[in-house]
């Protein structure tokens, strides 16, 4: 999934605490439509904003399953500075919900895992090219498997060790039951 440019909320550092829900956040949009008011809880979130053209109020309730995952995005702000954002990723960039923006990489990693576990969503990474990948896909791209395949010789394919060739007990399809009386005399 490809996403757009830097999100609107990436200019200000903040953190929504996953341990204290519900949480509220207000940020300004790039256009003159006004502020976006977001309330996040463990069931999803509610976005309140005004429509661009008419200015009418718009409330959007988004359940957790409307999001594709909890995404982390890193942006270089200087030669040694990295700004990382954590967000609930939606296929519509205007409906993505920010959770954390800051320079604290350990805090972001901790919150990333916590939000993912709390909401039951996968952990995603937004690459520099704007493509969103799961954490597993990104790890596979970084770590290449350099192991070699085992050698298989044709002469060993027909031969099996003796312990693997043992016969198993079969069934006759019927079961013999003996019933009788003990005939040994006892004093």
SEMIRO-896931 format. One line per field, with one value per atom (N, C-alpha, C): residue number from 1; residue in three letters; atom name; x negated, y, z negated. Coordinates in pm, whole numbers. Each point is the difference from the previous one (the first is absolute). Layout:
N
k	(NUM/...)
r	(ALA/...)
a	(CA/...)
u	(X/...)
v	(Y/...)
w	(Z/...)
! end
This chain:
187
k	(1/1/1/2/2/2/3/3/3/4/4/4/5/5/5/6/6/6/7/7/7/8/8/8/9/9/9/10/10/10/11/11/11/12/12/12/13/13/13/14/14/14/15/15/15/16/16/16/17/17/17/18/18/18/19/19/19/20/20/20/21/21/21/22/22/22/23/23/23/24/24/24/25/25/25/26/26/26/27/27/27/28/28/28/29/29/29/30/30/30/31/31/31/32/32/32/33/33/33/34/34/34/35/35/35/36/36/36/37/37/37/38/38/38/39/39/39/40/40/40/41/41/41/42/42/42/43/43/43/44/44/44/45/45/45/46/46/46/47/47/47/48/48/48/49/49/49/50/50/50/51/51/51/52/52/52/53/53/53/54/54/54/55/55/55/56/56/56/57/57/57/58/58/58/59/59/59/60/60/60/61/61/61/62/62/62/63/63/63/64/64/64/65/65/65/66/66/66/67/67/67/68/68/68/69/69/69/70/70/70/71/71/71/72/72/72/73/73/73/74/74/74/75/75/75/76/76/76/77/77/77/78/78/78/79/79/79/80/80/80/81/81/81/82/82/82/83/83/83/84/84/84/85/85/85/86/86/86/87/87/87/88/88/88/89/89/89/90/90/90/91/91/91/92/92/92/93/93/93/94/94/94/95/95/95/96/96/96/97/97/97/98/98/98/99/99/99/100/100/100/101/101/101/102/102/102/103/103/103/104/104/104/105/105/105/106/106/106/107/107/107/108/108/108/109/109/109/110/110/110/111/111/111/112/112/112/113/113/113/114/114/114/115/115/115/116/116/116/117/117/117/118/118/118/119/119/119/120/120/120/121/121/121/122/122/122/123/123/123/124/124/124/125/125/125/126/126/126/127/127/127/128/128/128/129/129/129/130/130/130/131/131/131/132/132/132/133/133/133/134/134/134/135/135/135/136/136/136/137/137/137/138/138/138/139/139/139/140/140/140/141/141/141/142/142/142/143/143/143/144/144/144/145/145/145/146/146/146/147/147/147/148/148/148/149/149/149/150/150/150/151/151/151/152/152/152/153/153/153/154/154/154/155/155/155/156/156/156/157/157/157/158/158/158/159/159/159/160/160/160/161/161/161/162/162/162/163/163/163/164/164/164/165/165/165/166/166/166/167/167/167/168/168/168/169/169/169/170/170/170/171/171/171/172/172/172/173/173/173/174/174/174/175/175/175/176/176/176/177/177/177/178/178/178/179/179/179/180/180/180/181/181/181/182/182/182/183/183/183/184/184/184/185/185/185/186/186/186/187/187/187)
r	(UNK/UNK/UNK/UNK/UNK/UNK/UNK/UNK/UNK/UNK/UNK/UNK/UNK/UNK/UNK/UNK/UNK/UNK/UNK/UNK/UNK/UNK/UNK/UNK/UNK/UNK/UNK/UNK/UNK/UNK/UNK/UNK/UNK/UNK/UNK/UNK/UNK/UNK/UNK/UNK/UNK/UNK/UNK/UNK/UNK/UNK/UNK/UNK/UNK/UNK/UNK/UNK/UNK/UNK/UNK/UNK/UNK/UNK/UNK/UNK/UNK/UNK/UNK/UNK/UNK/UNK/UNK/UNK/UNK/UNK/UNK/UNK/UNK/UNK/UNK/UNK/UNK/UNK/UNK/UNK/UNK/UNK/UNK/UNK/UNK/UNK/UNK/UNK/UNK/UNK/UNK/UNK/UNK/UNK/UNK/UNK/UNK/UNK/UNK/UNK/UNK/UNK/UNK/UNK/UNK/UNK/UNK/UNK/UNK/UNK/UNK/UNK/UNK/UNK/UNK/UNK/UNK/UNK/UNK/UNK/UNK/UNK/UNK/UNK/UNK/UNK/UNK/UNK/UNK/UNK/UNK/UNK/UNK/UNK/UNK/UNK/UNK/UNK/UNK/UNK/UNK/UNK/UNK/UNK/UNK/UNK/UNK/UNK/UNK/UNK/UNK/UNK/UNK/UNK/UNK/UNK/UNK/UNK/UNK/UNK/UNK/UNK/UNK/UNK/UNK/UNK/UNK/UNK/UNK/UNK/UNK/UNK/UNK/UNK/UNK/UNK/UNK/UNK/UNK/UNK/UNK/UNK/UNK/UNK/UNK/UNK/UNK/UNK/UNK/UNK/UNK/UNK/UNK/UNK/UNK/UNK/UNK/UNK/UNK/UNK/UNK/UNK/UNK/UNK/UNK/UNK/UNK/UNK/UNK/UNK/UNK/UNK/UNK/UNK/UNK/UNK/UNK/UNK/UNK/UNK/UNK/UNK/UNK/UNK/UNK/UNK/UNK/UNK/UNK/UNK/UNK/UNK/UNK/UNK/UNK/UNK/UNK/UNK/UNK/UNK/UNK/UNK/UNK/UNK/UNK/UNK/UNK/UNK/UNK/UNK/UNK/UNK/UNK/UNK/UNK/UNK/UNK/UNK/UNK/UNK/UNK/UNK/UNK/UNK/UNK/UNK/UNK/UNK/UNK/UNK/UNK/UNK/UNK/UNK/UNK/UNK/UNK/UNK/UNK/UNK/UNK/UNK/UNK/UNK/UNK/UNK/UNK/UNK/UNK/UNK/UNK/UNK/UNK/UNK/UNK/UNK/UNK/UNK/UNK/UNK/UNK/UNK/UNK/UNK/UNK/UNK/UNK/UNK/UNK/UNK/UNK/UNK/UNK/UNK/UNK/UNK/UNK/UNK/UNK/UNK/UNK/UNK/UNK/UNK/UNK/UNK/UNK/UNK/UNK/UNK/UNK/UNK/UNK/UNK/UNK/UNK/UNK/UNK/UNK/UNK/UNK/UNK/UNK/UNK/UNK/UNK/UNK/UNK/UNK/UNK/UNK/UNK/UNK/UNK/UNK/UNK/UNK/UNK/UNK/UNK/UNK/UNK/UNK/UNK/UNK/UNK/UNK/UNK/UNK/UNK/UNK/UNK/UNK/UNK/UNK/UNK/UNK/UNK/UNK/UNK/UNK/UNK/UNK/UNK/UNK/UNK/UNK/UNK/UNK/UNK/UNK/UNK/UNK/UNK/UNK/UNK/UNK/UNK/UNK/UNK/UNK/UNK/UNK/UNK/UNK/UNK/UNK/UNK/UNK/UNK/UNK/UNK/UNK/UNK/UNK/UNK/UNK/UNK/UNK/UNK/UNK/UNK/UNK/UNK/UNK/UNK/UNK/UNK/UNK/UNK/UNK/UNK/UNK/UNK/UNK/UNK/UNK/UNK/UNK/UNK/UNK/UNK/UNK/UNK/UNK/UNK/UNK/UNK/UNK/UNK/UNK/UNK/UNK/UNK/UNK/UNK/UNK/UNK/UNK/UNK/UNK/UNK/UNK/UNK/UNK/UNK/UNK/UNK/UNK/UNK/UNK/UNK/UNK/UNK/UNK/UNK/UNK/UNK/UNK/UNK/UNK/UNK/UNK/UNK/UNK/UNK/UNK/UNK/UNK/UNK/UNK/UNK/UNK/UNK/UNK/UNK/UNK/UNK/UNK/UNK/UNK/UNK/UNK/UNK/UNK/UNK/UNK/UNK/UNK/UNK/UNK/UNK/UNK/UNK/UNK/UNK/UNK/UNK/UNK/UNK/UNK/UNK/UNK/UNK/UNK/UNK/UNK/UNK/UNK/UNK/UNK/UNK/UNK/UNK/UNK/UNK/UNK/UNK/UNK/UNK/UNK/UNK/UNK/UNK/UNK/UNK/UNK/UNK/UNK/UNK/UNK/UNK/UNK/UNK/UNK/UNK/UNK/UNK/UNK/UNK/UNK)
a	(N/CA/C/N/CA/C/N/CA/C/N/CA/C/N/CA/C/N/CA/C/N/CA/C/N/CA/C/N/CA/C/N/CA/C/N/CA/C/N/CA/C/N/CA/C/N/CA/C/N/CA/C/N/CA/C/N/CA/C/N/CA/C/N/CA/C/N/CA/C/N/CA/C/N/CA/C/N/CA/C/N/CA/C/N/CA/C/N/CA/C/N/CA/C/N/CA/C/N/CA/C/N/CA/C/N/CA/C/N/CA/C/N/CA/C/N/CA/C/N/CA/C/N/CA/C/N/CA/C/N/CA/C/N/CA/C/N/CA/C/N/CA/C/N/CA/C/N/CA/C/N/CA/C/N/CA/C/N/CA/C/N/CA/C/N/CA/C/N/CA/C/N/CA/C/N/CA/C/N/CA/C/N/CA/C/N/CA/C/N/CA/C/N/CA/C/N/CA/C/N/CA/C/N/CA/C/N/CA/C/N/CA/C/N/CA/C/N/CA/C/N/CA/C/N/CA/C/N/CA/C/N/CA/C/N/CA/C/N/CA/C/N/CA/C/N/CA/C/N/CA/C/N/CA/C/N/CA/C/N/CA/C/N/CA/C/N/CA/C/N/CA/C/N/CA/C/N/CA/C/N/CA/C/N/CA/C/N/CA/C/N/CA/C/N/CA/C/N/CA/C/N/CA/C/N/CA/C/N/CA/C/N/CA/C/N/CA/C/N/CA/C/N/CA/C/N/CA/C/N/CA/C/N/CA/C/N/CA/C/N/CA/C/N/CA/C/N/CA/C/N/CA/C/N/CA/C/N/CA/C/N/CA/C/N/CA/C/N/CA/C/N/CA/C/N/CA/C/N/CA/C/N/CA/C/N/CA/C/N/CA/C/N/CA/C/N/CA/C/N/CA/C/N/CA/C/N/CA/C/N/CA/C/N/CA/C/N/CA/C/N/CA/C/N/CA/C/N/CA/C/N/CA/C/N/CA/C/N/CA/C/N/CA/C/N/CA/C/N/CA/C/N/CA/C/N/CA/C/N/CA/C/N/CA/C/N/CA/C/N/CA/C/N/CA/C/N/CA/C/N/CA/C/N/CA/C/N/CA/C/N/CA/C/N/CA/C/N/CA/C/N/CA/C/N/CA/C/N/CA/C/N/CA/C/N/CA/C/N/CA/C/N/CA/C/N/CA/C/N/CA/C/N/CA/C/N/CA/C/N/CA/C/N/CA/C/N/CA/C/N/CA/C/N/CA/C/N/CA/C/N/CA/C/N/CA/C/N/CA/C/N/CA/C/N/CA/C/N/CA/C/N/CA/C/N/CA/C/N/CA/C/N/CA/C/N/CA/C/N/CA/C/N/CA/C/N/CA/C/N/CA/C/N/CA/C/N/CA/C/N/CA/C/N/CA/C/N/CA/C/N/CA/C/N/CA/C/N/CA/C/N/CA/C/N/CA/C/N/CA/C/N/CA/C)
u	(-85/85/-90/22/-78/73/-73/60/-54/57/-40/-126/-12/-118/11/-81/-4/138/47/132/3/120/20/-53/24/-34/-148/-82/-142/-83/53/-76/-6/82/8/-18/-82/-22/113/51/103/5/73/14/138/72/123/-37/37/-36/99/-46/92/54/-62/47/112/21/102/100/87/100/133/82/-16/-93/-62/-92/54/-26/45/-121/16/-105/66/-57/48/-121/13/-107/63/-77/48/-31/90/-21/-76/-45/-75/91/124/93/74/89/71/125/11/121/7/-108/3/-75/28/-71/68/-80/51/-7/113/10/16/-94/1/10/89/10/-31/-99/-43/30/59/18/-28/16/-35/95/115/95/-19/-77/-21/-21/45/-14/111/16/99/-75/16/-61/109/-25/94/-74/56/-59/108/-38/94/-33/105/-21/-69/-85/-81/85/93/75/111/86/119/-23/-99/-24/93/78/90/-80/46/-72/16/-108/-1/-59/76/-48/-13/-117/-26/-41/76/-34/-71/-120/-79/-27/54/-32/-144/-51/-140/-24/98/-22/-1/25/-10/-146/-88/-142/-76/-104/-78/-111/-33/-103/-52/-96/-68/-133/-15/-115/-100/-127/-110/-62/-31/-57/-116/-117/-117/-29/-26/-31/-125/-94/-122/27/-26/23/-132/-111/-131/-104/-128/-104/-1/33/1/133/102/131/100/72/105/129/104/132/82/53/77/145/91/142/57/99/73/146/66/137/83/130/93/17/-45/-3/136/51/124/-34/77/-32/22/85/16/-94/-100/-96/63/116/65/66/16/62/-102/-129/-104/1/-20/8/-139/-53/-132/6/-104/-7/-123/-109/-126/-83/-57/-96/-114/-122/-112/-132/-102/-137/-40/83/-30/27/-104/17/41/-53/38/147/44/140/94/-40/81/10/-111/0/88/-7/82/148/34/140/51/-86/37/51/-77/40/126/9/115/128/-4/118/41/-97/28/69/-50/61/138/13/126/113/-30/102/8/-96/1/-30/-84/-37/-147/-36/-141/-88/-128/-98/-47/10/-36/-115/-71/-107/27/-9/12/-142/-38/-135/-17/-124/-31/75/27/72/150/48/142/78/-64/68/9/119/23/-20/-85/-26/16/29/5/-143/-12/-131/-74/73/-61/-55/76/-46/-125/-5/-116/-121/21/-113/-55/88/-46/-82/34/-76/-138/-12/-128/-90/57/-79/19/-103/5/-53/65/-42/-117/-116/-120/-35/89/-30/18/-73/4/92/59/87/-85/61/-71/-18/-111/-24/79/65/75/-62/-40/-58/105/-3/97/-14/-121/-17/68/32/64/153/56/145/75/-56/69/-27/-113/-39/51/58/47/-65/-25/-54/98/-53/81/110/-31/101/119/-17/111/81/-58/66/76/8/71/146/58/141/84/112/93/103/54/103/127/59/123/121/116/123/70/66/72/143/45/137/96/-44/83/-86/62/-72/44/-94/33/8/113/20/20/-79/14/64/101/69/7/-32/3/7/1/10/-131/-48/-124/26/-86/23/-105/-79/-103/67/-21/61/-82/73/-66/49/-81/40/51)
v	(-116/116/124/91/122/111/82/110/131/110/130/52/131/65/3/85/13/40/-66/33/140/53/135/9/-104/5/-22/-24/-34/120/119/118/24/-65/24/-132/3/-121/-17/-124/-33/-152/-44/-143/-27/-95/-49/-125/-3/-110/-114/-120/-112/-55/34/-49/85/119/92/35/-92/23/35/79/65/121/30/113/93/131/100/71/38/71/99/120/103/50/3/58/79/96/86/-65/19/-52/101/-42/89/101/-40/93/81/84/90/-63/-133/-67/-2/29/3/-116/-25/-102/-136/-104/-136/-44/-45/-45/-153/-73/-146/-54/-97/-73/-146/-57/-138/-83/-119/-98/-138/-105/-135/-55/61/-45/68/107/76/146/86/144/77/125/91/125/35/121/104/121/111/111/41/109/66/103/69/-34/-7/-24/120/-25/105/108/-40/95/68/-78/56/43/-57/34/-71/-95/-76/-95/-20/-93/-144/-78/-139/-84/-100/-94/-137/-60/-131/-95/-108/-104/-112/-31/-104/-113/-119/-113/-45/-81/-46/-74/-80/-78/85/130/89/37/-28/32/-124/20/-115/-37/87/-33/124/-21/109/21/115/26/95/-29/88/58/129/70/86/-13/79/104/124/110/70/24/70/149/64/143/77/-72/62/-107/38/-100/-115/27/-106/-9/66/-1/-80/-87/-79/23/39/16/-123/-67/-122/25/-43/9/-140/-12/-124/32/-77/34/-125/16/-103/20/-96/14/-34/93/-18/17/-65/14/142/79/142/79/69/71/103/56/98/-64/-132/-70/-74/16/-57/76/-73/60/-1/117/5/-46/-73/-49/53/23/42/69/114/67/46/-42/42/-58/30/-45/-116/-38/-107/-135/-62/-126/-115/-5/-106/13/122/23/-35/35/-34/-151/-71/-146/-65/50/-54/25/122/33/-72/-20/-69/-140/-72/-135/3/97/9/29/96/33/-119/-68/-116/-110/-29/-103/42/126/51/-4/40/8/-126/-90/-123/27/99/37/-35/-29/-31/125/-22/109/22/125/36/100/4/98/73/132/81/30/-55/18/140/33/132/25/-107/15/11/-2/17/-130/-113/-129/-55/-48/-56/-151/-51/-144/-46/-129/-54/-12/-16/-11/-123/-111/-122/18/68/23/86/101/88/-74/-87/-76/-97/-59/-91/75/125/78/37/17/40/-120/-108/-119/-100/-22/-97/-133/-108/-134/-43/-18/-36/-147/-78/-141/-72/-109/-78/-119/-44/-117/-124/-95/-123/-80/-75/-83/-128/-37/-124/-88/-118/-93/-99/-35/-92/-140/-39/-136/-21/109/-15/6/30/17/-132/-111/-129/-73/20/-73/68/-76/52/-80/60/-75/-107/-105/-114/39/90/35/74/63/66/-98/-119/-96/-107/11/-100/-5/-120/-16/41/49/34/-109/-12/-100/43/-94/28/-40/28/-41/-103/-93/-105/41/103/43/-55/-98/-51/-16/-8/-7/-125/-76/-121/31/-39/21/-136/-33/-127/27/-79/15/-138/-9/-131/7/-118/-12/-60/46/-50/-139/-97/-137/-49/90/-38/-3/-110/-17/76/57/74/-56/-2/-50/108)
w	(0/0/0/89/6/-73/-71/-74/54/-47/50/-68/-3/-57/-152/-60/-145/-53/-107/-55/-61/-16/-55/-143/-79/-143/-27/100/-21/-46/1/-40/-149/-81/-143/-76/-104/-79/-101/-11/-98/-17/-100/-27/-61/60/-60/-80/-127/-88/16/45/17/-130/-112/-130/-57/56/-52/110/31/104/-62/61/131/-7/113/15/108/-17/98/59/127/72/94/9/94/78/134/82/114/53/108/133/97/135/83/117/89/69/23/66/-105/42/-91/-58/3/-49/-152/-69/-146/-61/-126/-76/14/-26/-5/-145/-53/-139/3/-63/3/-142/-18/-127/30/-71/22/-124/22/-108/55/-81/45/104/23/102/135/4/123/-32/91/-24/69/-42/59/45/127/56/17/-47/16/72/112/78/82/76/88/144/83/143/62/99/61/67/82/82/-78/-63/-63/-144/-68/-139/-97/50/-87/-89/-124/-87/47/-14/43/-113/-44/-101/65/-13/60/-112/-17/-97/76/-41/65/-99/25/-89/25/-90/10/131/45/123/127/-10/115/31/-96/17/41/82/46/-98/-94/-99/-70/-89/-70/72/63/88/-63/21/-41/127/-7/115/-50/61/-39/107/-45/91/-51/90/-39/-2/-116/-14/-3/-2/-2/24/-6/27/-101/-126/-100/-73/49/-65/81/-70/62/-78/70/-60/37/-101/24/-38/87/-29/-13/-85/-21/25/86/38/29/-14/45/150/78/146/61/80/75/148/89/143/50/-68/32/-93/54/-85/-93/36/-87/-121/1/-112/-86/30/-87/-132/-110/-133/-65/-35/-63/-145/-42/-138/-74/73/-62/107/-32/86/-89/33/-84/45/-81/28/-90/-96/-96/65/57/73/-91/-122/-93/-40/-25/-36/114/121/118/15/-13/15/-106/-123/-108/27/39/28/124/98/123/-33/-81/-41/-86/-91/-90/77/91/80/88/58/84/-80/-119/-84/-50/-39/-55/103/123/104/86/-13/80/147/26/138/25/126/29/-7/-23/-2/144/47/137/0/112/20/131/-3/122/45/114/53/58/36/56/131/75/127/-20/-127/-28/1/18/3/-142/-36/-133/5/-89/-8/-143/-18/-134/-52/-129/-61/50/22/51/141/87/137/2/-84/-6/-53/-98/-55/105/81/105/105/26/98/-53/-131/-59/-21/-53/-31/112/76/108/-50/39/-40/87/-61/74/-17/-59/-18/134/15/122/-18/107/-6/-29/-72/-28/127/5/118/-11/105/5/108/-41/95/45/126/56/-58/-43/-50/-135/-74/-129/8/115/8/-13/51/-6/-132/-60/-118/-126/-89/-127/-113/-113/-113/-46/-64/-40/-100/-93/-100/62/114/67/85/28/88/-79/-132/-79/38/-15/29/-120/29/-106/-14/-119/-24/71/73/70/-83/51/-67/86/-66/71/34/-58/24/-104/-80/-108/-124/-113/-125/-76/-50/-73/-148/-61/-142/-65/-97/-72/-134/-30/-127/-64/-123/-62/-149/-60/-144/-49/-113/-57/-58/34/-46/-98/-51/-97/-138/-69/-133/-105/-91/-107/-133/-97/-133/-88)
! end
